[in-house]
């Protein structure tokens, strides 16, 4: 069952007299109780796609067309006031940087209790009990006493757990985790990913994970969507993607991952295009080792190469 669907989303930025498109017909769907990972290099549009779901885009950004369907309702037609009902209570955001996501002037408990008051209209002992349960659910030890701590008294990993607890407290059906392991060491990264996986399994929560780290998601995610230059270039179930990647960009990303066989790391030559660059045809063609004449002339469609696997590449023609 599909709980969240982004359909043909187009978005751009207004800069003085120029409008530059950043997202091009982005489409993906998230199934109930599943984790979908949107991956790609920095600047490819994955975070902007996620923020568009909650209408948390910058003032200079504008969605020109598309739909964001949550349980069949188009969120792009909701007012900001209506979206306040969805943010937190229906779709919760785990922001990118745990170090700066909490207000340093208030205790972590006060910030969690404020969320419960706003979204669930509960306070006092009932709210405190629910806050303690939320902390315990993300394995924060001494949960009751920890509610009285300020953010500076939490480590990076503990801050991220507290933010996840805030997302869980209102029983949101969907979690959007935007680079949730940024600035955390490798051990803590693994713990956070295991925690998200437990939440998905135990609570039936659907998770949209935004990341540039394919190694991080290889054992945790159900489905993969690969973005490049504002477009989805490949979609597949995780197991199929890692065993049989199709798009040259996906293959290049996987080749750049460290292995335990001592092989030399490969790099992707060149840089992703900026918004101001005009590249004819496939946007990856200047960096692609398999580039053909048609690649610089036409834009390949994202089409099925199997029942569950899509790719946008002329090599499939």
Buried (B, 14 or more C-beta within 10 A) or exposed (E): EBBBBBBEBBBBBEEEEEEEEBBBBBBBBBBBBBBBBBBBBEBBBBBBBBBBBBBBBEEEBBBEEBBBBBEEBEBBEBEEEEBEEBBBBBBBBBBBBBEEBBEEEBBBBBBBBBBBEEBBEBEEEEBBEBBBEBBBBBBBEEBEEBBEBBBEEBEBBBBBBBBBBBBBBBBBBBBBBBBBBBBBEEEBBBBBBEBBBBBBEEBEBBBBBBBBBBBBBBEBBBBBBBBBBBBBBBBBBBEBBBEEBBBBBBBBBBBEEEEEEEEEEEEBEEEBBEBEEEEEBBBBBBBBEEBBEEBBEEBBEBEEBEEEBBBBBBBBE
